[in-house]
């Protein structure tokens, strides 16, 4: 169906759908996570927990976001 554009910044954002036989996601998913701080469903994170360490090597955790979520939830 051609290239997809980012729903947030309109950047060209991939043209594939990827799957692990449980989930299916667009090629551009990483762009949303990296550039727009989109959080993935916990089921997906758990499913890929083993791979997450290698994917997040060198990634700086945005602990300010986590703190703000904690303070607004009660
Ligand atoms: Zn974007």
PDB file of the backbone (N, CA, C, O) and the ligand in Angstrom, with CONECT records:
HET     ZN  A 101       1
ATOM      1  N   UNK A   1       0.831  -1.205   0.000  1.00  0.00           N
ATOM      2  CA  UNK A   1       0.000   0.000   0.000  1.00  0.00           C
ATOM      3  C   UNK A   1       0.874   1.267   0.000  1.00  0.00           C
ATOM      4  O   UNK A   1       0.349   2.360   0.214  1.00  0.00           O
ATOM      5  N   UNK A   2       2.159   1.154  -0.228  1.00  0.00           N
ATOM      6  CA  UNK A   2       3.028   2.325  -0.276  1.00  0.00           C
ATOM      7  C   UNK A   2       3.546   2.732   1.090  1.00  0.00           C
ATOM      8  O   UNK A   2       3.345   2.040   2.088  1.00  0.00           O
ATOM      9  N   UNK A   3       4.215   3.869   1.107  1.00  0.00           N
ATOM     10  CA  UNK A   3       4.817   4.325   2.347  1.00  0.00           C
ATOM     11  C   UNK A   3       3.784   4.936   3.285  1.00  0.00           C
ATOM     12  O   UNK A   3       2.828   5.586   2.862  1.00  0.00           O
ATOM     13  N   UNK A   4       4.014   4.704   4.563  1.00  0.00           N
ATOM     14  CA  UNK A   4       3.159   5.279   5.586  1.00  0.00           C
ATOM     15  C   UNK A   4       3.824   6.543   6.112  1.00  0.00           C
ATOM     16  O   UNK A   4       5.051   6.627   6.176  1.00  0.00           O
ATOM     17  N   UNK A   5       3.025   7.508   6.480  1.00  0.00           N
ATOM     18  CA  UNK A   5       3.592   8.715   7.079  1.00  0.00           C
ATOM     19  C   UNK A   5       3.324   8.702   8.577  1.00  0.00           C
ATOM     20  O   UNK A   5       2.291   8.217   9.039  1.00  0.00           O
ATOM     21  N   UNK A   6       4.279   9.247   9.321  1.00  0.00           N
ATOM     22  CA  UNK A   6       4.127   9.342  10.771  1.00  0.00           C
ATOM     23  C   UNK A   6       2.892  10.168  11.088  1.00  0.00           C
ATOM     24  O   UNK A   6       2.715  11.253  10.534  1.00  0.00           O
ATOM     25  N   UNK A   7       2.026   9.662  11.985  1.00  0.00           N
ATOM     26  CA  UNK A   7       0.794  10.368  12.356  1.00  0.00           C
ATOM     27  C   UNK A   7       1.073  11.608  13.184  1.00  0.00           C
ATOM     28  O   UNK A   7       0.192  12.447  13.374  1.00  0.00           O
ATOM     29  N   UNK A   8       2.288  11.725  13.672  1.00  0.00           N
ATOM     30  CA  UNK A   8       2.599  12.861  14.545  1.00  0.00           C
ATOM     31  C   UNK A   8       3.391  13.945  13.798  1.00  0.00           C
ATOM     32  O   UNK A   8       3.022  15.119  13.841  1.00  0.00           O
ATOM     33  N   UNK A   9       4.482  13.553  13.112  1.00  0.00           N
ATOM     34  CA  UNK A   9       5.313  14.571  12.460  1.00  0.00           C
ATOM     35  C   UNK A   9       5.290  14.472  10.942  1.00  0.00           C
ATOM     36  O   UNK A   9       5.943  15.265  10.264  1.00  0.00           O
ATOM     37  N   UNK A  10       4.550  13.511  10.398  1.00  0.00           N
ATOM     38  CA  UNK A  10       4.364  13.374   8.948  1.00  0.00           C
ATOM     39  C   UNK A  10       5.621  12.911   8.206  1.00  0.00           C
ATOM     40  O   UNK A  10       5.672  12.990   6.978  1.00  0.00           O
ATOM     41  N   UNK A  11       6.635  12.429   8.934  1.00  0.00           N
ATOM     42  CA  UNK A  11       7.829  11.904   8.266  1.00  0.00           C
ATOM     43  C   UNK A  11       7.467  10.611   7.546  1.00  0.00           C
ATOM     44  O   UNK A  11       6.566   9.887   7.970  1.00  0.00           O
ATOM     45  N   UNK A  12       8.178  10.324   6.450  1.00  0.00           N
ATOM     46  CA  UNK A  12       7.974   9.045   5.778  1.00  0.00           C
ATOM     47  C   UNK A  12       8.468   7.946   6.712  1.00  0.00           C
ATOM     48  O   UNK A  12       9.578   8.017   7.241  1.00  0.00           O
ATOM     49  N   UNK A  13       7.634   6.934   6.906  1.00  0.00           N
ATOM     50  CA  UNK A  13       7.912   6.036   8.037  1.00  0.00           C
ATOM     51  C   UNK A  13       7.695   4.566   7.681  1.00  0.00           C
ATOM     52  O   UNK A  13       6.931   3.866   8.345  1.00  0.00           O
ATOM     53  N   UNK A  14       8.363   4.110   6.641  1.00  0.00           N
ATOM     54  CA  UNK A  14       8.380   2.680   6.340  1.00  0.00           C
ATOM     55  C   UNK A  14       7.185   2.208   5.538  1.00  0.00           C
ATOM     56  O   UNK A  14       6.174   2.901   5.426  1.00  0.00           O
ATOM     57  N   UNK A  15       7.322   1.015   4.983  1.00  0.00           N
ATOM     58  CA  UNK A  15       6.236   0.474   4.150  1.00  0.00           C
ATOM     59  C   UNK A  15       5.978  -1.005   4.432  1.00  0.00           C
ATOM     60  O   UNK A  15       5.234  -1.645   3.690  1.00  0.00           O
ATOM     61  N   UNK A  16       6.571  -1.558   5.477  1.00  0.00           N
ATOM     62  CA  UNK A  16       6.396  -2.984   5.766  1.00  0.00           C
ATOM     63  C   UNK A  16       5.558  -3.196   7.015  1.00  0.00           C
ATOM     64  O   UNK A  16       5.428  -2.316   7.865  1.00  0.00           O
ATOM     65  N   UNK A  17       4.992  -4.404   7.098  1.00  0.00           N
ATOM     66  CA  UNK A  17       4.431  -4.842   8.361  1.00  0.00           C
ATOM     67  C   UNK A  17       5.303  -5.974   8.860  1.00  0.00           C
ATOM     68  O   UNK A  17       5.678  -6.855   8.087  1.00  0.00           O
ATOM     69  N   UNK A  18       5.627  -5.962  10.130  1.00  0.00           N
ATOM     70  CA  UNK A  18       6.500  -6.970  10.731  1.00  0.00           C
ATOM     71  C   UNK A  18       5.685  -7.796  11.714  1.00  0.00           C
ATOM     72  O   UNK A  18       4.695  -7.312  12.264  1.00  0.00           O
ATOM     73  N   UNK A  19       6.099  -9.044  11.940  1.00  0.00           N
ATOM     74  CA  UNK A  19       5.379  -9.890  12.872  1.00  0.00           C
ATOM     75  C   UNK A  19       6.327 -10.850  13.560  1.00  0.00           C
ATOM     76  O   UNK A  19       7.383 -11.192  13.029  1.00  0.00           O
ATOM     77  N   UNK A  20       5.933 -11.281  14.756  1.00  0.00           N
ATOM     78  CA  UNK A  20       6.653 -12.343  15.466  1.00  0.00           C
ATOM     79  C   UNK A  20       5.726 -13.547  15.638  1.00  0.00           C
ATOM     80  O   UNK A  20       5.974 -14.410  16.480  1.00  0.00           O
ATOM     81  N   UNK A  21       4.668 -13.601  14.845  1.00  0.00           N
ATOM     82  CA  UNK A  21       3.634 -14.642  14.906  1.00  0.00           C
ATOM     83  C   UNK A  21       2.686 -14.473  16.089  1.00  0.00           C
ATOM     84  O   UNK A  21       1.773 -15.280  16.263  1.00  0.00           O
ATOM     85  N   UNK A  22       2.882 -13.455  16.890  1.00  0.00           N
ATOM     86  CA  UNK A  22       1.943 -13.133  17.970  1.00  0.00           C
ATOM     87  C   UNK A  22       1.402 -11.732  17.706  1.00  0.00           C
ATOM     88  O   UNK A  22       0.191 -11.511  17.683  1.00  0.00           O
ATOM     89  N   UNK A  23       2.314 -10.804  17.509  1.00  0.00           N
ATOM     90  CA  UNK A  23       1.947  -9.414  17.253  1.00  0.00           C
ATOM     91  C   UNK A  23       2.284  -9.065  15.809  1.00  0.00           C
ATOM     92  O   UNK A  23       3.118  -9.709  15.173  1.00  0.00           O
ATOM     93  N   UNK A  24       1.624  -8.044  15.316  1.00  0.00           N
ATOM     94  CA  UNK A  24       1.966  -7.481  14.015  1.00  0.00           C
ATOM     95  C   UNK A  24       2.089  -5.982  14.198  1.00  0.00           C
ATOM     96  O   UNK A  24       1.249  -5.360  14.849  1.00  0.00           O
ATOM     97  N   UNK A  25       3.139  -5.394  13.623  1.00  0.00           N
ATOM     98  CA  UNK A  25       3.350  -3.966  13.823  1.00  0.00           C
ATOM     99  C   UNK A  25       3.971  -3.370  12.564  1.00  0.00           C
ATOM    100  O   UNK A  25       4.614  -4.080  11.791  1.00  0.00           O
ATOM    101  N   UNK A  26       3.781  -2.074  12.359  1.00  0.00           N
ATOM    102  CA  UNK A  26       4.343  -1.425  11.179  1.00  0.00           C
ATOM    103  C   UNK A  26       5.847  -1.222  11.328  1.00  0.00           C
ATOM    104  O   UNK A  26       6.361  -1.070  12.437  1.00  0.00           O
ATOM    105  N   UNK A  27       6.538  -1.221  10.199  1.00  0.00           N
ATOM    106  CA  UNK A  27       7.985  -1.009  10.196  1.00  0.00           C
ATOM    107  C   UNK A  27       8.364   0.270  10.951  1.00  0.00           C
ATOM    108  O   UNK A  27       9.425   0.345  11.570  1.00  0.00           O
ATOM    109  N   UNK A  28       7.493   1.260  10.891  1.00  0.00           N
ATOM    110  CA  UNK A  28       7.825   2.549  11.493  1.00  0.00           C
ATOM    111  C   UNK A  28       7.594   2.624  12.993  1.00  0.00           C
ATOM    112  O   UNK A  28       7.722   3.699  13.580  1.00  0.00           O
ATOM    113  N   UNK A  29       7.257   1.510  13.625  1.00  0.00           N
ATOM    114  CA  UNK A  29       6.967   1.552  15.067  1.00  0.00           C
ATOM    115  C   UNK A  29       8.135   2.137  15.863  1.00  0.00           C
ATOM    116  O   UNK A  29       7.932   2.932  16.780  1.00  0.00           O
ATOM    117  N   UNK A  30       9.357   1.737  15.506  1.00  0.00           N
ATOM    118  CA  UNK A  30      10.528   2.209  16.252  1.00  0.00           C
ATOM    119  C   UNK A  30      10.614   3.736  16.234  1.00  0.00           C
ATOM    120  O   UNK A  30      11.063   4.348  17.203  1.00  0.00           O
ATOM    121  N   UNK A  31      10.182   4.345  15.134  1.00  0.00           N
ATOM    122  CA  UNK A  31      10.196   5.814  15.048  1.00  0.00           C
ATOM    123  C   UNK A  31       9.302   6.430  16.126  1.00  0.00           C
ATOM    124  O   UNK A  31       9.678   7.415  16.761  1.00  0.00           O
ATOM    125  N   UNK A  32       8.127   5.850  16.326  1.00  0.00           N
ATOM    126  CA  UNK A  32       7.217   6.382  17.351  1.00  0.00           C
ATOM    127  C   UNK A  32       7.814   6.234  18.746  1.00  0.00           C
ATOM    128  O   UNK A  32       7.700   7.126  19.586  1.00  0.00           O
ATOM    129  N   UNK A  33       8.464   5.068  18.976  1.00  0.00           N
ATOM    130  CA  UNK A  33       9.057   4.820  20.292  1.00  0.00           C
ATOM    131  C   UNK A  33      10.226   5.770  20.525  1.00  0.00           C
ATOM    132  O   UNK A  33      10.332   6.390  21.583  1.00  0.00           O
ATOM    133  N   UNK A  34      11.113   5.879  19.514  1.00  0.00           N
ATOM    134  CA  UNK A  34      12.340   6.671  19.645  1.00  0.00           C
ATOM    135  C   UNK A  34      12.065   8.157  19.654  1.00  0.00           C
ATOM    136  O   UNK A  34      12.550   8.875  20.529  1.00  0.00           O
ATOM    137  N   UNK A  35      11.289   8.627  18.688  1.00  0.00           N
ATOM    138  CA  UNK A  35      11.188  10.068  18.471  1.00  0.00           C
ATOM    139  C   UNK A  35       9.972  10.713  19.129  1.00  0.00           C
ATOM    140  O   UNK A  35       9.946  11.928  19.325  1.00  0.00           O
ATOM    141  N   UNK A  36       8.963   9.908  19.472  1.00  0.00           N
ATOM    142  CA  UNK A  36       7.749  10.500  20.047  1.00  0.00           C
ATOM    143  C   UNK A  36       7.400   9.899  21.402  1.00  0.00           C
ATOM    144  O   UNK A  36       6.313  10.143  21.926  1.00  0.00           O
ATOM    145  N   UNK A  37       8.317   9.109  21.978  1.00  0.00           N
ATOM    146  CA  UNK A  37       8.130   8.557  23.320  1.00  0.00           C
ATOM    147  C   UNK A  37       6.833   7.769  23.458  1.00  0.00           C
ATOM    148  O   UNK A  37       6.221   7.753  24.527  1.00  0.00           O
ATOM    149  N   UNK A  38       6.411   7.111  22.369  1.00  0.00           N
ATOM    150  CA  UNK A  38       5.233   6.243  22.442  1.00  0.00           C
ATOM    151  C   UNK A  38       5.597   4.994  23.238  1.00  0.00           C
ATOM    152  O   UNK A  38       6.653   4.401  23.021  1.00  0.00           O
ATOM    153  N   UNK A  39       4.723   4.596  24.159  1.00  0.00           N
ATOM    154  CA  UNK A  39       4.970   3.393  24.961  1.00  0.00           C
ATOM    155  C   UNK A  39       4.208   2.215  24.372  1.00  0.00           C
ATOM    156  O   UNK A  39       3.077   2.361  23.909  1.00  0.00           O
ATOM    157  N   UNK A  40       4.845   1.036  24.395  1.00  0.00           N
ATOM    158  CA  UNK A  40       4.244  -0.168  23.822  1.00  0.00           C
ATOM    159  C   UNK A  40       3.426  -0.904  24.869  1.00  0.00           C
ATOM    160  O   UNK A  40       3.669  -0.748  26.066  1.00  0.00           O
ATOM    161  N   UNK A  41       2.444  -1.717  24.426  1.00  0.00           N
ATOM    162  CA  UNK A  41       1.653  -2.496  25.383  1.00  0.00           C
ATOM    163  C   UNK A  41       2.553  -3.422  26.194  1.00  0.00           C
ATOM    164  O   UNK A  41       3.523  -3.972  25.672  1.00  0.00           O
ATOM    165  N   UNK A  42       2.231  -3.587  27.446  1.00  0.00           N
ATOM    166  CA  UNK A  42       3.081  -4.386  28.337  1.00  0.00           C
ATOM    167  C   UNK A  42       3.232  -5.815  27.827  1.00  0.00           C
ATOM    168  O   UNK A  42       4.286  -6.424  28.005  1.00  0.00           O
ATOM    169  N   UNK A  43       2.172  -6.366  27.186  1.00  0.00           N
ATOM    170  CA  UNK A  43       2.250  -7.733  26.647  1.00  0.00           C
ATOM    171  C   UNK A  43       3.368  -7.842  25.600  1.00  0.00           C
ATOM    172  O   UNK A  43       4.079  -8.845  25.538  1.00  0.00           O
ATOM    173  N   UNK A  44       3.506  -6.810  24.794  1.00  0.00           N
ATOM    174  CA  UNK A  44       4.544  -6.805  23.766  1.00  0.00           C
ATOM    175  C   UNK A  44       5.918  -6.713  24.413  1.00  0.00           C
ATOM    176  O   UNK A  44       6.851  -7.407  24.010  1.00  0.00           O
ATOM    177  N   UNK A  45       6.032  -5.869  25.398  1.00  0.00           N
ATOM    178  CA  UNK A  45       7.312  -5.679  26.077  1.00  0.00           C
ATOM    179  C   UNK A  45       7.740  -6.977  26.757  1.00  0.00           C
ATOM    180  O   UNK A  45       8.909  -7.356  26.697  1.00  0.00           O
ATOM    181  N   UNK A  46       6.793  -7.657  27.402  1.00  0.00           N
ATOM    182  CA  UNK A  46       7.106  -8.918  28.070  1.00  0.00           C
ATOM    183  C   UNK A  46       7.546  -9.963  27.031  1.00  0.00           C
ATOM    184  O   UNK A  46       8.534 -10.672  27.222  1.00  0.00           O
ATOM    185  N   UNK A  47       6.783 -10.039  25.925  1.00  0.00           N
ATOM    186  CA  UNK A  47       7.093 -10.988  24.854  1.00  0.00           C
ATOM    187  C   UNK A  47       8.519 -10.819  24.349  1.00  0.00           C
ATOM    188  O   UNK A  47       9.185 -11.797  24.010  1.00  0.00           O
ATOM    189  N   UNK A  48       8.985  -9.571  24.300  1.00  0.00           N
ATOM    190  CA  UNK A  48      10.292  -9.288  23.714  1.00  0.00           C
ATOM    191  C   UNK A  48      11.317  -8.912  24.770  1.00  0.00           C
ATOM    192  O   UNK A  48      12.356  -8.327  24.463  1.00  0.00           O
ATOM    193  N   UNK A  49      11.021  -9.250  26.005  1.00  0.00           N
ATOM    194  CA  UNK A  49      11.911  -8.840  27.095  1.00  0.00           C
ATOM    195  C   UNK A  49      13.334  -9.338  26.880  1.00  0.00           C
ATOM    196  O   UNK A  49      14.293  -8.622  27.167  1.00  0.00           O
ATOM    197  N   UNK A  50      13.475 -10.562  26.375  1.00  0.00           N
ATOM    198  CA  UNK A  50      14.811 -11.112  26.147  1.00  0.00           C
ATOM    199  C   UNK A  50      15.615 -10.320  25.135  1.00  0.00           C
ATOM    200  O   UNK A  50      16.840 -10.239  25.219  1.00  0.00           O
ATOM    201  N   UNK A  51      14.900  -9.731  24.164  1.00  0.00           N
ATOM    202  CA  UNK A  51      15.592  -8.969  23.121  1.00  0.00           C
ATOM    203  C   UNK A  51      15.754  -7.505  23.512  1.00  0.00           C
ATOM    204  O   UNK A  51      16.542  -6.774  22.912  1.00  0.00           O
ATOM    205  N   UNK A  52      15.012  -7.094  24.510  1.00  0.00           N
ATOM    206  CA  UNK A  52      15.007  -5.673  24.849  1.00  0.00           C
ATOM    207  C   UNK A  52      16.373  -5.182  25.312  1.00  0.00           C
ATOM    208  O   UNK A  52      16.770  -4.054  25.022  1.00  0.00           O
ATOM    209  N   UNK A  53      17.090  -6.046  26.040  1.00  0.00           N
ATOM    210  CA  UNK A  53      18.375  -5.593  26.557  1.00  0.00           C
ATOM    211  C   UNK A  53      19.315  -5.206  25.431  1.00  0.00           C
ATOM    212  O   UNK A  53      19.996  -4.183  25.508  1.00  0.00           O
ATOM    213  N   UNK A  54      19.355  -6.028  24.373  1.00  0.00           N
ATOM    214  CA  UNK A  54      20.243  -5.685  23.264  1.00  0.00           C
ATOM    215  C   UNK A  54      19.720  -4.474  22.507  1.00  0.00           C
ATOM    216  O   UNK A  54      20.500  -3.666  22.002  1.00  0.00           O
ATOM    217  N   UNK A  55      18.390  -4.347  22.428  1.00  0.00           N
ATOM    218  CA  UNK A  55      17.817  -3.210  21.716  1.00  0.00           C
ATOM    219  C   UNK A  55      18.027  -1.906  22.470  1.00  0.00           C
ATOM    220  O   UNK A  55      18.111  -0.836  21.867  1.00  0.00           O
ATOM    221  N   UNK A  56      18.111  -2.003  23.775  1.00  0.00           N
ATOM    222  CA  UNK A  56      18.186  -0.780  24.574  1.00  0.00           C
ATOM    223  C   UNK A  56      19.592  -0.475  25.055  1.00  0.00           C
ATOM    224  O   UNK A  56      19.785   0.448  25.847  1.00  0.00           O
ATOM    225  N   UNK A  57      20.585  -1.236  24.590  1.00  0.00           N
ATOM    226  CA  UNK A  57      21.973  -0.916  24.913  1.00  0.00           C
ATOM    227  C   UNK A  57      22.262   0.532  24.531  1.00  0.00           C
ATOM    228  O   UNK A  57      22.040   0.934  23.389  1.00  0.00           O
ATOM    229  N   UNK A  58      22.743   1.292  25.464  1.00  0.00           N
ATOM    230  CA  UNK A  58      23.098   2.669  25.165  1.00  0.00           C
ATOM    231  C   UNK A  58      21.921   3.626  25.149  1.00  0.00           C
ATOM    232  O   UNK A  58      22.089   4.823  24.917  1.00  0.00           O
ATOM    233  N   UNK A  59      20.719   3.094  25.397  1.00  0.00           N
ATOM    234  CA  UNK A  59      19.537   3.952  25.416  1.00  0.00           C
ATOM    235  C   UNK A  59      19.429   4.633  26.781  1.00  0.00           C
ATOM    236  O   UNK A  59      19.578   3.991  27.821  1.00  0.00           O
ATOM    237  N   UNK A  60      19.172   5.911  26.761  1.00  0.00           N
ATOM    238  CA  UNK A  60      19.002   6.633  28.013  1.00  0.00           C
ATOM    239  C   UNK A  60      17.541   6.555  28.431  1.00  0.00           C
ATOM    240  O   UNK A  60      16.652   6.956  27.679  1.00  0.00           O
ATOM    241  N   UNK A  61      17.297   6.047  29.609  1.00  0.00           N
ATOM    242  CA  UNK A  61      15.922   5.906  30.093  1.00  0.00           C
ATOM    243  C   UNK A  61      15.392   7.279  30.503  1.00  0.00           C
ATOM    244  O   UNK A  61      16.048   8.032  31.222  1.00  0.00           O
ATOM    245  N   UNK A  62      14.201   7.576  30.030  1.00  0.00           N
ATOM    246  CA  UNK A  62      13.573   8.865  30.303  1.00  0.00           C
ATOM    247  C   UNK A  62      12.887   8.790  31.672  1.00  0.00           C
ATOM    248  O   UNK A  62      11.664   8.669  31.752  1.00  0.00           O
ATOM    249  N   UNK A  63      13.666   8.860  32.726  1.00  0.00           N
ATOM    250  CA  UNK A  63      13.061   8.661  34.047  1.00  0.00           C
ATOM    251  C   UNK A  63      12.187   9.842  34.460  1.00  0.00           C
ATOM    252  O   UNK A  63      11.357   9.719  35.361  1.00  0.00           O
ATOM    253  N   UNK A  64      12.372  10.977  33.808  1.00  0.00           N
ATOM    254  CA  UNK A  64      11.493  12.117  34.084  1.00  0.00           C
ATOM    255  C   UNK A  64      10.047  11.789  33.685  1.00  0.00           C
ATOM    256  O   UNK A  64       9.102  12.154  34.386  1.00  0.00           O
ATOM    257  N   UNK A  65       9.890  11.096  32.549  1.00  0.00           N
ATOM    258  CA  UNK A  65       8.549  10.699  32.104  1.00  0.00           C
ATOM    259  C   UNK A  65       7.920   9.759  33.117  1.00  0.00           C
ATOM    260  O   UNK A  65       6.748   9.913  33.462  1.00  0.00           O
ATOM    261  N   UNK A  66       8.685   8.791  33.595  1.00  0.00           N
ATOM    262  CA  UNK A  66       8.158   7.829  34.559  1.00  0.00           C
ATOM    263  C   UNK A  66       7.755   8.531  35.848  1.00  0.00           C
ATOM    264  O   UNK A  66       6.713   8.230  36.430  1.00  0.00           O
ATOM    265  N   UNK A  67       8.599   9.480  36.294  1.00  0.00           N
ATOM    266  CA  UNK A  67       8.270  10.236  37.513  1.00  0.00           C
ATOM    267  C   UNK A  67       6.978  11.036  37.337  1.00  0.00           C
ATOM    268  O   UNK A  67       6.139  11.091  38.237  1.00  0.00           O
ATOM    269  N   UNK A  68       6.832  11.660  36.150  1.00  0.00           N
ATOM    270  CA  UNK A  68       5.625  12.472  35.941  1.00  0.00           C
ATOM    271  C   UNK A  68       4.377  11.582  35.919  1.00  0.00           C
ATOM    272  O   UNK A  68       3.315  11.995  36.385  1.00  0.00           O
ATOM    273  N   UNK A  69       4.502  10.371  35.384  1.00  0.00           N
ATOM    274  CA  UNK A  69       3.369   9.446  35.370  1.00  0.00           C
ATOM    275  C   UNK A  69       3.007   9.028  36.795  1.00  0.00           C
ATOM    276  O   UNK A  69       1.831   8.935  37.146  1.00  0.00           O
ATOM    277  N   UNK A  70       4.014   8.782  37.595  1.00  0.00           N
ATOM    278  CA  UNK A  70       3.784   8.355  38.973  1.00  0.00           C
ATOM    279  C   UNK A  70       3.101   9.463  39.773  1.00  0.00           C
ATOM    280  O   UNK A  70       2.240   9.193  40.610  1.00  0.00           O
ATOM    281  N   UNK A  71       3.491  10.702  39.511  1.00  0.00           N
ATOM    282  CA  UNK A  71       2.934  11.787  40.321  1.00  0.00           C
ATOM    283  C   UNK A  71       1.527  12.183  39.863  1.00  0.00           C
ATOM    284  O   UNK A  71       0.776  12.764  40.646  1.00  0.00           O
ATOM    285  N   UNK A  72       1.153  11.884  38.612  1.00  0.00           N
ATOM    286  CA  UNK A  72      -0.184  12.263  38.159  1.00  0.00           C
ATOM    287  C   UNK A  72      -1.208  11.154  38.386  1.00  0.00           C
ATOM    288  O   UNK A  72      -2.408  11.372  38.221  1.00  0.00           O
ATOM    289  N   UNK A  73      -0.730   9.951  38.768  1.00  0.00           N
ATOM    290  CA  UNK A  73      -1.659   8.820  38.849  1.00  0.00           C
ATOM    291  C   UNK A  73      -2.360   8.712  40.202  1.00  0.00           C
ATOM    292  O   UNK A  73      -3.180   7.816  40.400  1.00  0.00           O
ATOM    293  N   UNK A  74      -2.044   9.624  41.146  1.00  0.00           N
ATOM    294  CA  UNK A  74      -2.775   9.559  42.415  1.00  0.00           C
ATOM    295  C   UNK A  74      -3.022  10.934  42.986  1.00  0.00           C
ATOM    296  O   UNK A  74      -3.626  11.060  44.052  1.00  0.00           O
TER     297      UNK A  74
HETATM  298 ZN    ZN A 101       7.198  11.182  13.668  1.00  0.00          ZN
END
